[in-house]
Amino acid sequence: MRVSTLFARTLRNDPAEAEVAAHRLLLRAAFIRKTAAGIYTTMPLGLRTTAKIERVVREEMDAAGSQELRMPIVLPAEPWRATGRYDAYGDLMFRLQDRHGREFVLGPTQEEVVAELAQHELPSYRDLPSNVYQVEWKYRDEFRPRYGLLRGREFLMKDAYSLDRDEVGMRESYQAMYDAYVKVFDRLGLDYVIVEGDPGQIGGGVNHEFMALADVGEDLFVRCENGDYLADTEAATPRPPDAAPDEEPPPLTEVDTPGAVTIELMSEQMGLPAEATMKCILFDVEGRSVAVLVPGDREVNEEKLARLHFPARVRPFEDDDFTERGFAKGFVGPQGLGSNVTIFADPAIRGRAHWATGANRPDVHVTGATFDRDFRVDRWQDLVQFREGDRCPVDGGRLEIARSIVVGHIYQLGTYYSAPLQATFQDEDGSQKPFVMGSYGIGITRIMSAAVEQNHDDAGIRWPKLLAPFEVAIIMANADASAVTDHAERIYRELTDRGIEVVLDDREERAGVKFADADLVGYPVQVVVGARGIEAGTVDLKVRSTGHRSQAPLAEAAETAVDLLTTAP
Amino acid sequence: MRVSTLFARTLRNDPAEAEVAAHRLLLRAAFIRKTAAGIYTTMPLGLRTTAKIERVVREEMDAAGSQELRMPIVLPAEPWRATGRYDAYGDLMFRLQDRHGREFVLGPTQEEVVAELAQHELPSYRDLPSNVYQVEWKYRDEFRPRYGLLRGREFLMKDAYSLDRDEVGMRESYQAMYDAYVKVFDRLGLDYVIVEGDPGQIGGGVNHEFMALADVGEDLFVRCENGDYLADTEAATPRPPDAAPDEEPPPLTEVDTPGAVTIELMSEQMGLPAEATMKCILFDVEGRSVAVLVPGDREVNEEKLARLHFPARVRPFEDDDFTERGFAKGFVGPQGLGSNVTIFADPAIRGRAHWATGANRPDVHVTGATFDRDFRVDRWQDLVQFREGDRCPVDGGRLEIARSIVVGHIYQLGTYYSAPLQATFQDEDGSQKPFVMGSYGIGITRIMSAAVEQNHDDAGIRWPKLLAPFEVAIIMANADASAVTDHAERIYRELTDRGIEVVLDDREERAGVKFADADLVGYPVQVVVGARGIEAGTVDLKVRSTGHRSQAPLAEAAETAVDLLTTAP
């Protein structure tokens, strides 16, 4: 490919709207162009790179026994209503009507389509397990699209779906996909971690996120400073404080605390640090009262509490609940709570011998509240929200929050979609059973962005050779010298004949512009053919990722470029 | 691939909704599945075949210097309003709003996007010519989708766009695409013709349709029985009748024809055949009157008349026009029409020495109306609508209407899109000029359907080897015999090792079911491994397209299959 005809005009200046490197450099280097907010044209360079990502993904999916098909983008709304996702997605879903007024959506993912397809194509347990995938554009009407392809409204995904007879089969299918994903992301050379995800929406099951590390990533996770623990921020279970040493606790003593309905007011009036106080938070679980005990300086992880009780619905007490059930709002403590209240306590409550907490009378608190002597716990359960600085459950190291771009996400879905859609197969005993499903996503356009975030410098992108749109750039430093043209054309032919993907920068531009563009686009190896070099019988070579520069005899230019490419990252 | 795990359940019976072979067989053989009216899931077999079509298309587009990119499907409505296509498409266009109420369309084609892209990417005449293409799904909200992929609402197209500095450049770009299309359709093995299309919507330019012959096709064209003439039905220009021999015409004579306002009534009352009468049809061209003379048994091709006058608007006379301009509706003849009326005549008017026509007075006609003596003609112009049985302009042979499926369509657009969108480049003289464009479509999913229409029999599809989802099927006629399994597996390995795409039918089904499925899906070569054959030391082979059957020694099965595949169509 000659750069003079390449449909790729690089931009000198940073586009104003681009906040992160992946967005800025993919625009400047002409990999993408904005068509509308969050909607991009993939330019020829971008298409070559995404095609390379797709190829790796397809190879590993095929090797894992998944079969490629292609589902429509415009989908009837009915199945999405049946599973509840039509409403759950809300404004995030693009919706439209056809000329007859029938309702459609633009697919954000395709569980509903696969479940209905399986219902017809896989009638018997003998047809299971099965696994299908597609590589297709997906749609989410983001309120505020940004970061280019990272939070776009149109994005390219590989989505796969496994269909099994039972949970055991689903877990095997899930593991096969997990292993395939490791191969994909290893091959793509991404710096990534695998984090067991929070089940997210209630009813969700086991899931893992494949997170490419990136300072600008919006997807947070928790890791130990020593590298031996990773977790979703919602699912992180820090090591609780060491149990307090045995000591004789002080007696339970009431203290007047007029109006001290918050931890802040209470610790101020009592002259105690917040971490010496104990919150006793009340929830309603379908009519039953549940108390959760956590240290005063911590918050309750309500999502986790809700999942513990699923499918029962959990909500915090409202004013009426306190009145009707006889609790003193702002002054509740666990002492003396009857068996009609289930008491959960976070293990951190074992970290102190005694606590200041509510006295269950307005305007009064107690000090010296001691587990077992003054209050009972029905269930010890990790329920504090994670906080930076918490201790690692493995080695006690400091836990910190890190940023990433989620490039893959796999889910054990069970019958969450197949049951409401009545997508069933006939089992060996003749009964109809819903498929037990898994779903598996890889963000193709996200990977391109993540790779740029992980591989760039001030001058531009430093593509790993596997993802580069072209492997070698030949730069004619003096386009008007016929000796330069002759040698550059010869090297171009020699490299092309060897099956290398080459661009030849034959533009009538200054050498400096060509060097800057080659660095910006990020070709892994650059070969510079100039008049001075030809006089000396040499070409200059540069490896983009390392910045390593070398020279080679004119006749060995192609061979040297191939050698450099072989050893380049 | 083992058929036992292939995601492709064949259907025993013809689906009720399928009217044509391409639809029926692609459903039965599990190449496609309906998701909604006119919207299909491409199943694994269908995906393999479309991928093969895409590969041929990409190779020829790349070889012709076009560069692949990918444009969004969800497109802002504004540019479509600017070119007038937002309204012109009407209900055919899927429309939607995003969460902020902004209007979008689902792209039916992408001239607007390319013009706007070029405006930024190709600022100078030095950047021209340029040519880009994509392979992407397109959308048309057909009122009555039918014939499966033939008239679907979601369909896969390759669309390309050329951008040139001037008309000369555009025509060169157009010719390069024309040549590339010939290579594509030749390689795909389609039986097709190339027909210069009617410019269609007024203002359109030169265009050609690549039409795959198919009895069920909805796209009609005209061809000579001797094979030396092809034309669009709208653009066909039949040879006019031979000029009438010189003879002394009878005098112009008035005949009372009360109420004879139609050719039928007039010829009945006058006792003359319709072909001896002459119609004189009046049109308004922005205030001016135009008369068109055609034989009484022919119709005026109004589209052609409109194009002759473009951009002036042409409409047939209404009642008020007759009254206000003093014409006797139903009794108009060309005799004595003043210079304020422009008289067009079809060359067929030369086919008779004299005509019966209107006398320009109510309830009166004339006989003996003779060109030059009784009426003038301002312009001779082919203006009759084509009719089956007309004579070929090349050799006078009989013209007939044939049916086809349009699989490619190329257009010279000129500045039709770039001008209203103000998509310009700076020319050498510093002036801003609109790009001179061409656009070039190939229907990928249509090609799959057309190939089935051209290659099938009662038993199923007979894929040409280039388009078959797999090249060879190995059928285990007795799945329970271990010798059969051993040999079949060995042949499967041998063929796979040779790079052949093979399926192994290892299902626990009767041999008859497997034979029927292999014929239905249409694998080009079948290898049957059965217990009786093994005893005799042989396998049976069949070439699907020819029905040719043969045997080969067990050890030579793979080699023989490869030989048969090599010579198969």
Interface residues (C-beta under 8 A of the other chain):
Chain A: T5 L6 F7 A8 R9 A30 R33 T35 A36 I39 Y40 T41 T42 M43 P44 G46 L47 G65 Q67 E68 L69 R70 M71 P72 I73 V74 L75 P76 D91 F94 R95 L96 D98 R99 R102 F104 L106 V113 L117 H120 E121 L122 P123 D127 S130 V132 W137 Y139 D141 F143 R153 E154
Chain B: T5 L6 F7 A8 R9 A30 R33 T35 A36 I39 Y40 T41 T42 M43 P44 G46 L47 G65 Q67 E68 L69 R70 M71 P72 I73 V74 L75 P76 D91 F94 R95 L96 D98 R99 R102 F104 L106 V113 L117 H120 E121 L122 P123 D127 S130 V132 W137 Y139 D141 F143 R153 E154
